[in-house]
Amino acid sequence: MNIQDALLNNENKLSSSQRYTLFENNWKEIFPDYSGVYVIWEKEKPIYVGETSGLKSRMSDLMRPINHAFTKKISQKLNTEDLSILRKFMSKNYKLSYLKTDLGRSEIEEYLILRWRKTLINKPTIRLFAPAGVSGRPAVFYSEGLVK
């Protein structure tokens, strides 16, 4: 399997994997203590992509605006820091899917951010657009036609 096939395969797995309502009962227990990539969905539209070395602990971070960029953006959007209001709004409007993976999670995250950039609220980072060798990452996404 080449790089393009592997990235598309991971995109398809994430798109079709089970989606969990944010902050439902036993929220943290749903997730394994494993590394992976996760997507937050608004209806069928991906709006945030993240990667982590520990899904369970990162989902705890998602519960607090000070610890997670997505929650911070929603807090600013609603103009509130009240956690109960934030959690209620987020659980009503967003779902989350994840993919367990050890290797390549940063590359999968970057690939998805580039593929879905029109619908995401992720902040673009310089590493995504740097030429080959500048950020230490290959320009494989462009050179192999993975991102259009």
N, C-alpha and C positions, 0 to 999 in steps of 0.2 A: 504494500500500500504506500503510495507516495504522500508527500506532505499535504497536497491539496485534498486528496481523498480523505486523509485522516482528519483534517480540519472540518471539512463538510460533514463527515460522519459524526463528529462531536457536536456540530451545530444541529444536526437532525436529532440526535439523542436528547439534547437540551430542549429543543422545541417540542418534542413529543413526550417528554418525561412528565411524571405526575406533578401537578402544581398544588402547592400548599397555601392555604389562607394564612396571611401573616398574623402572628400572635394568637393563633387558636390554642385551645387547651393543650397543655404539655408541649408548648412550642419548641423548646430546646431539645426535648427528647426525640423529636422526629428525625433530627439530623445526626449523622455519625460523627465521631471525633476523627475526621479524616480530611485530607486536603481535597480541594476541588474548585469548580467554577460554578457560579450561581447567576440566575437571571431573575429580575423582578419584572413582572408582567402587569400591564394595565389592560384588562380584557385580553385580547390576543396580540397586543403590541408590546414588544420588549422595550422597557424604559431604563433599565439599569443592569449593567454586567459587572460582576466582581469575581475576584479569585482570592483564595485563602489557603493557608496551611492547616486550618482547623475550622471546619464548617460549623460545628456545634458552638464554639466560642464566638465565631463571627456573627452567628445569629443572635447571640446575647448582645453583641455590640449594636446590632440593628435596632434594638429596643431603645437606644439612647442617642439623641442628636449629637451629643458631644463626641461620640465614638464612631459614627458612621455618616459618610457624606450624603447618602440617599435620605436618611432620616432628617439630617440637617436641612436639606433642600425642601423637604415637605414641611418641616417646622417653619421655615422662612415663608413658604407659599401660604401657609395657613396663619402666619403671624402669631404663633403660639409656641410656648415651650412646655405646655401642660402635657405630660406623658399620656394621660388617659385619653385626651382628645386626639393626640397624634395616633395612638394605637388603634383607637376606634376608627378613625378615618382610613388609616393604612389597611386595617383588616377588612374594611368594607370595599376598598378600591383596588387592592393589589394582591397578586399571588406570586409565589416563588417556586422555581424549579432549580435543581442542582445536578451536577455530574461529578461523581467521585473520580479523581485522577491524581496520580503522583507526579508524572512527568508532563511538562508542556503546558501547565495551567496558565502561565503568563502569556504564552503564545496563543492559546485558545481565547483567552480574555481579549487580547489585542485584536485578534482576527474578528471576533464578534463585535467589538466596538467599531471597527472599521466597516464591517458588513451592515450593521444596524445603526450607524451613526445618525441617520436622519430622524430616528424615533427616540434616541437615548438622551438622558439628562446627564450622563457621565461627562465629566470635564475632560476634554481632549488633553493629552499630555504630549510633551515634546518627543518622548520616546516612540510614539506611534508614527511620527512623521519624519523622523531623522533618517538621513541616507544610510546605506549599509555601512557598518563599522563605527558610526558616530556614537550610537547608544549601546554598542556591543551586540545588537540584534541584526540579523540579516534582513535585507529588503525583499524577502521571499514573497510577501503578500503582493507586492507590485510586480516583481520580476516574473512570477509564475501566473499572473493574471487572476489572483484569488479575489482581489477587491476591484470592483468596477465603480 
